[in-house]
């Protein structure tokens, strides 16, 4: 099962009609989905002047640092492929 498939399954099988409910199960599922979504690598946003920022939290990177696999601030997986 991929991260995407797990996210889809969780969204379809838990509180699908009432994501605003206050039950602990719904809160746990929201946190699990958020954590799974951060495991899917995303491309950094490029800001002119050789500055990159995390697409999830905006944490900045002053230069291309391909050795960085996850955002230091929020844990978002980073995809450096095809980055300028």
C-alpha positions as CSV (number, residue, x, y, z in Angstrom):
1,X,0.0,0.0,0.0
2,X,1.3,3.4,-0.9
3,X,1.0,6.6,1.2
4,X,-1.5,7.9,-1.2
5,X,-3.6,4.7,-1.0
6,X,-3.5,4.8,2.8
7,X,-4.6,8.4,2.9
8,X,-7.5,7.7,0.5
9,X,-8.6,4.6,2.6
10,X,-8.5,6.6,5.9
11,X,-10.5,9.4,4.4
12,X,-13.1,7.1,3.0
13,X,-13.5,4.8,6.1
14,X,-13.4,7.1,9.0
15,X,-15.8,10.0,9.8
16,X,-16.3,10.7,6.1
17,X,-19.5,12.7,6.7
18,X,-18.4,14.4,10.0
19,X,-14.7,15.5,9.9
20,X,-15.6,18.2,12.4
21,X,-16.6,15.8,15.1
22,X,-14.7,16.0,18.4
23,X,-14.2,12.3,18.9
24,X,-10.7,11.2,19.7
25,X,-10.8,8.7,16.7
26,X,-11.4,11.6,14.3
27,X,-8.6,13.6,15.8
28,X,-6.2,10.6,15.6
29,X,-7.2,10.0,12.0
30,X,-6.6,13.7,11.0
31,X,-3.2,13.5,12.6
32,X,-2.4,10.2,10.9
33,X,-3.4,11.6,7.5
34,X,-1.3,14.7,8.1
35,X,1.7,12.6,9.0
36,X,1.2,10.4,5.9
37,X,0.9,13.4,3.6
38,X,4.3,14.7,4.9
39,X,5.9,11.4,3.8
40,X,5.0,12.1,0.1
41,X,8.0,14.2,-1.2
42,X,7.1,17.6,-2.5
43,X,9.2,20.0,-4.5
44,X,10.5,23.1,-2.7
45,X,9.3,26.5,-3.8
46,X,12.1,28.5,-5.5
47,X,12.4,32.2,-4.7
48,X,14.7,34.2,-7.0
49,X,18.1,34.6,-5.5
50,X,18.8,30.9,-4.8
51,X,16.4,30.7,-1.9
52,X,14.2,27.7,-1.4
53,X,11.2,27.2,1.0
54,X,9.3,24.2,2.2
55,X,5.9,23.9,0.5
56,X,4.3,22.9,3.7
57,X,5.6,25.3,6.4
58,X,7.7,27.9,4.4
59,X,10.9,27.1,6.2
60,X,13.8,28.6,4.2
61,X,16.9,27.0,2.7
62,X,19.5,29.4,1.5
63,X,20.9,27.2,-1.2
64,X,20.2,23.9,-2.9
65,X,21.0,21.2,-0.3
66,X,20.2,17.9,-1.9
67,X,21.4,16.0,1.2
68,X,18.3,17.3,3.1
69,X,15.6,14.7,2.7
70,X,13.0,16.2,5.1
71,X,12.2,19.7,6.2
72,X,14.0,20.5,9.5
73,X,11.0,22.4,10.7
74,X,7.9,20.3,9.9
75,X,9.2,17.0,8.6
76,X,7.9,17.3,5.1
77,X,9.7,14.9,2.7
78,X,11.5,17.0,0.0
79,X,11.9,16.2,-3.7
80,X,15.0,17.9,-5.1
81,X,14.6,16.4,-8.5
82,X,14.6,18.9,-11.3
83,X,15.2,21.8,-8.9
84,X,17.1,24.7,-10.4
